[in-house]
């Protein structure tokens, strides 16, 4: 393992431990977490379908990064991804 993989592994483990402890304290947070994720992913899907009908390519699909953004930030995270995607083409 190189140094970057070790740092990533420790960061992912710390995040997982934090999320588990947070969900133990507030079980309703799990429902909120999945609600934000479902709303964000459905927004991506519907917006891409709407743009495809109009003939506009968005170049933003459902992948691991957009999945994480939508689960943690919800629709504002998805809008942030679309803004970053738009800035890439300017």
N, C-alpha and C positions, 0 to 999 in steps of 0.2 A: 504494500500500500504506500502510496506517496502522501505527501503532507496535505495536499488539497483534499484527498479522499478522507483522511483522518479528521480534518476540520469539519468537513461536511457530515461525517458520521456522528461526531460529537454534537454538532448543532441540531441534527435531526433527532437524536436521542433526547437532548434537552427540551426541544419543542414537544416531543411526544410525552415526556414526563410532565411538562407544564400543562398540556391539554388534558391529560388523564386526571391530574389533581384538580384542575378547574372544573371538569365535568363531575367529579365526585362531590364537589362543594355545591354546584348548581346543576342538577340534572336537566333542567329546562334549557340550559345552554346548548345541549346536544340537538334539541329540536330546532333551536334558532340557527345553529350551525348548518344543519341540513336544509333548512328553509332558505337561507341565503344562497347556498350552493345550487339548489334547484331553481331558484329565481334567476340567478346569474347565468346558468347553463341554458335555461329556456330562453332567456333574452338573447344570448349568442345565436342559438339555433333560429329563432324567429326573425331576428334582424338579418342574419345571413340569407334566410329564405326570402325575405322581403326585398333585399338588395339583388338577389339572383333573378327574381321576377322582373326587376327593372333593368337588369343587364349590368349591374355594378358589381365588381369583384371586391370583396372586403379583405381577403387574405388573412382572416383570423378564424381559426377553427377551434374545435374543442380538443384540447390536449392537456397534458399534465400541468402546464403553467397556468392556463386559463381556468382549469379546474381548481387549482389552489387559490387563485385570485378570487374566483367567485365564491368559494367556500369561506374564505377569511374576510373578504370585504363586501361581498354581495354585488349588486348591480353597479355601485360606484367603482368597484374594482374592475368590472368588465368595461365600463366606460373609460377607465384609465388605460386598459389594454388597447381599446380602439383608438384612443388619443395617441398612444405611443406608436401604434401601427400607422396612423396617419402621418405622424412626424417622420417616420422612416421613408415615406414616399415624397416628402417635400424637399 
